[in-house]
Amino acid sequence: MFKRHLWLNFESMTEIIIPKELLPVDGRFGCGPSRLRPEQIQALKTSGFELLGTSHRQSPIKNLVTELQEGLLNLFHSPHGYEIVLGNGGSTAFWDVAAYSLIEGETQALVHGEFGAKFAKALSAPFLSKPQILESEVGSRRDLTARAGVKNYVYPQNETSTGVQIPVTRVKADEDALFFTDATSAAGGIAFDPLETDVYYFAPQKNFSSDGGIWLALVSPQAIARAEKIAASDQYIPEFLSFMTALENSRLNQTLNTPAIATLFLINEQVKWINSNGGLAWADQRTKVMSNYIYDWMASRDFVTPFVTNIEHRSQVVLTMDFKAELDAAELAKTLRANGIVDTEPYRKLGRNQLRIATFVSTEPSDVEKVCTAIDYVVERM
């Protein structure tokens, strides 16, 4: 069970004490790292304990990686010819992997928040063509636009900083164009058609309830062919940023460097849990139920509104909410934290009077209801 007393900040303790019966059982609502299920931790203490501190090039860990790869393929509907590739580092590392190993020709990049902007910046490396950036107002999005000559289309499926979501959809592009989907905060919680993208990459600390330190990607045969072509050229590729090195190691059920074994174990437990409950369709419905509850709650209150005004643009796993000016959202977040409801602060660079709440798949729907009740309780007393 979540230990609230570990999170109390006595220096910022307010006089507003939320009654215990109004509090969620688990007060973690952060957008990454996200809450882990107690069952994952228990499994790590038992069946996972003997794996920690052992070689990732021996069969016990390689079998774990194999199970994870097969589980992810099952979760993503096993598209023909696609493979699960994993490498060291998180999504930030993968942006540079893509720049060195997968991108050629012109690029079109959607930017509707901080993480889309960071990927676009990585693709502005001096040895690449300058990307065409389609930037939108913060809190909204634009769509990919087919254009002759564009060989790479890149975008975040779910922009974690703003709570904007976009469908995974190809446009009528050149035959050799590739589509790159940054799915870090969407993967495992939002349904999609894997045939609508070529590189669906993510880190595991959101819906997959694990820690950082690795990146994973569902990649198409076309993307692999592109990587092989670039690897055969005279372009310099650091080994750590070589997609082909990651692919070759993944086919051996390992990574180039020693991975965090606990991270692999925890994501595998989460994948097994999601698949056993009905797979991606089940997870998608679960996050929709939770996010819809919060959006409906906001619609019935006069002190808070969704930051993302266009309903079609709203995320089902990251909810951003603006509070009226006379309510100090930073003070509200401090009060919630003092009562054990943590990590509701907005993305630091937005600078808005706002809270941000994750409804990743490990979140219990009853806890979502309780966090809304808790906010009501505090706002009435501020």
N, C-alpha and C positions, 0 to 999 in steps of 0.2 A: 504494500500500500504506500502511496505517496506520503512522504513525511513533511508536513507543512512547516514544522518548526525549523527545519534545515534552511528554509528560504526566508525566514523572517529577518527584516532589516530593522533593527531596533533604533537606529539613528533616524530613520524616516517614518517611524511608527506613528500612525495617526490615531485619533481618538475614536474613529469609526471601526467598530468591531462587528463583522458580519456574523450573524448567528450560524452555528455549525450546520443546521439543517438546510441552510440556503447555499452552502458551499459545495462545489463539485468534489467528488471523491479524489480525483486527480486534478491538480490545479495547473498542470503544464499545458500552455496553449501557444508555445513559441513556434516560429516558422523554421526552425532549424538551429541546433539539433532539436528534434521533436521527441515527444514522449515515447518511451519504450513500454511494451506490455510486460507486466510482471512475469508472465509465462516465458517470455524470452530470457529474462534474467535467470529464472529458475532452471531453464534448460541449459544455459551457459554454465551454471554452477554444478550441474550434474553431468550430462553427456558431453558438454563442451569443455569441461575443465581439463580433461586429459589431452585435449588438442592444443591448448595454450602452451607456448614454449617449445613446440616441435617444428621440425623442418617443413616448409611449404613445398618442398620438392619430393616429399615422400607420400606414399599412398593415402594415409588418413586425411591429409589436407587436400590432396589432389581429388580424392573422392568427394570431399565437401564442395570443392569448386565445381566438379562435374554435376553434382546434385543441384547446385545453385543455377548453373547454366541451363540445365534441363527444365528446372522449375520456372525460370524466367521465360524460356521459349514457350512453355505451356501457357503461362500467364498471358503472353503476347500472341497467342493463337498460332504459334509455330509456322510463320510464313515460309514458303518454300525457298530454300537457299540462304536464308538469313542466318546469321551467327551471333552469339553473345560474346563480346570481347570485353575484357577488363584489364585495367592498367593501374599503376600507382599514381597517387595524386587524386584530387577531386575534379570538379567541373572546370575549375580555373586551369588546371593542367591540361585538360582535354581541349580547351580553346587553342592552346599552343600546339597540341598534337594535330588538330585540324589544320592550323595554319601551315605547319611544316609538311604534313603527310597526306592531306586529303583535298586541299583547295587548289584549284588551278583555274585560270581565266577570270572572268568578271563575276562579282558577287553582289547579290542584293540582300540587304539585312534589314529586318524589322527591328525597330528600337521603340519600346514603350515602357522603359524602366531601366533600372540600374544594371541588371544582369544582361539584358539584350545589348546595352551600350558597351559593356565590357567585352562581350564576344565580338562585336563589331570592331572594337579597338584592336583586339588581337588579330583580326583579319586585315588590319591596316599595316601589317608588317611591310618593310620596304621592298621585300622580294616578291610581293603580291600586287596585283592590280588594285587600285584604290576602290573600296567597295561603294556601291550605291546604297546610301542609308535612307530608309523611309522612316522618319521619326514622327511620332504622334505626341499630342498633348498628354502630359502625365495623367493617368487615370483613364486613358482610352487606348485604342489601337488602330493601326491600319492593316490592310491585307496585302499579301504578296501580289505582285503584278507581273504577269508574263512579259518578258522582253527578249527579243532575239539576241543571242550572244551571251546571255547570262548563264553561267555554268554552275553556280551555287546559290541556293536560296536558304537563308538561315533565319531562325526566329525562336523565341522562347514560347513553349506551349502555355506555360503559366508564369507570368512575371511576378516573382515573389515579393518584390519591393512595393508593388502597387496593387496587387490583387486583380490583374487583368489576365484573362484567359483567351486563347485563340484555338480554333479547330485545327487538327492535323490534316491538312489538305494540300494536294499538289495543284499547281496551276499548269496550264498547257505550255510547258517549257520545251526547250531544245531536248532532243532525245538523250543526249549525254549529260544533261544537267542533274545535279544531286540536290536533295533536300535534307537539311540539317535541322533537327528539332531538339532544342534544349529542354529536356523534360525533368529536370532535377526535382522541382516541387510538384510535378504532375504525375510522374511515373508511379504506377501502382495504386493511384487514386482516381484517375480519370480515364474513361474508356477512349479508345482510338483505333483506327484501322492501320495496322503496321505497313500495309502496302502503299500508304499515302506518304511515306517518308523513306529515306535511305539510311540516315544515321539518327537514331533515337537514343540520345545519351543522357546520363544522369549520375548523380552521386546519391548515396543511400541514406542520408540522414533526414529524410522527410517522410513520405508515406511508407518507406521501407524500414523505418524505426531502427536505424543503425547509426554508427558513428562515421566520421569522414575517413579520408585517407586512400580511397580508391575511386575510380570512375568505371562505369559500365556502359555498354552501348549495344543496341540491337542494330546490326548493319546488314545492308542488302548486298547481293552479289555485285551490283554495279559500283557500290562504294568500295568494295574490296578490290575490284579491277582498277579503279582509279588509284587506290593506294599502291598497288603493285606497279602501275605505270610510273608514278612519281618516284617510288623507291628505286626504280631502274634507271632513272635520269641522273644527271650529275649534280642535282640539288643537294646541298648539305642538310642532313637531318640528324640532330643529336639523338643518341640512342634512347634516352628517356622520353623523347617526343616522337619516336617512330611508331606509327600505327602498325606497321608490318611487324615490328618487334613485339608489340602487344598482342597482335593477332597470332603470331607463331607461338608465343607463350600460352595464350589462351587455348589454343588447340592442344596444348599439353596439360591443360587444366592447372595453370599456375600463372604467376606474374613475374616480370623482369626482376624486380627487387622484392625483398621480404614484405609481404602485406601484413596488415593488422588482422590476425587470425580471429579475434573477437568480432571485428567488423563483418568479416565474411560469415561467421557463424550466426550473428544476429540477423543479418539480411536474409540468410537462408531460412531461418525460423519464421520470419515474417512472410516470405514468399510461400512457404508451405501452408501457413495459416490462411492467407488470402485464397490460395488455390483450393484448400479444403472447404472453404465457405461458399464457393461459387465463382472464384476467379475475378477477373477484371470487371465483369458486369456487376457482381455483388459489391465490389469496392466502390465502383462508380455510383451505384445507387445509395450506398451508405454515406458517402461524402455529400451527395446531393441533398439527402434528407437533412443532414446537419446544417449545411450552408443555407438551405431554404428556410429552416427554422430561424436562423439569425436574420436573414433578409426580411422575413415576415415580422420579426420582432422590431427591427429598425423602422419598418413602415408604420408600425403602431405607436411609435414614440415621437415626441416633438423635439427632443433634445439631441437626436443623432440621425445621420443620413448616410447611405452608402457613398463612399468616395467615388466608386465607379458608377456613374449615373446611367450608362447604357446597359440595360439588363443583359443583352447578348454578349457583352464584354466582361461580365462579372465572373470571378473565379468561384469554383465550388470547394476549393481547399485553402485559400488564403483570403480572408475577408478584412477589408480596410474600411473603417468607419470614422466619419468626421463628426465632431461634437460642436454644438453651438458655442459661440465665442465666450459667453459668460461661464462656461464649464471648462475647467482646466484639465485636459485629458492627461497631462503628465502627472498631475496630482492624483487623478483617478487611478492611473496605473500604479502609482506608489501605494495607494491605499489597498488596491487589489493584491499587490505583492506582499504587503504587510499581513494580509489575511490568507496567504498561501496560494493565490492565483497569480502565476508568474509569466513573464515574457510576453505581455500584451502590448508593450511599447511599439510605436510605429517604426518603420524603417528610418534609420537615423538621418539620412540625407534628404528626406522629403520635407522635413521641417513643418509638419502640419499638426493641428490640434486634433489628434487622431489616436485610435487604438488599432491594433492588427491582431487578429485571432486566426489560428490555424485550425482547420477541421480535417486533418489528415486521418487516414483510415483507422489508426489505432485509437483515436479519440472515441469515447463512449457518447452516444447521443444524449444520454441523461446528463452528462457533464456539460454539454453544450447548453441545455436548457438551464442548468444551474448557473452557469457563468452569466447568462442574460439576467437571471433573477438577482444575482449578486451585484451586477452593474446598476440595476434599478434601485436596489437598496442603498448603494453608496450615493448615487446621484440625488436621491431624495433628501440626503443629509448633508450634501456639500453646500 
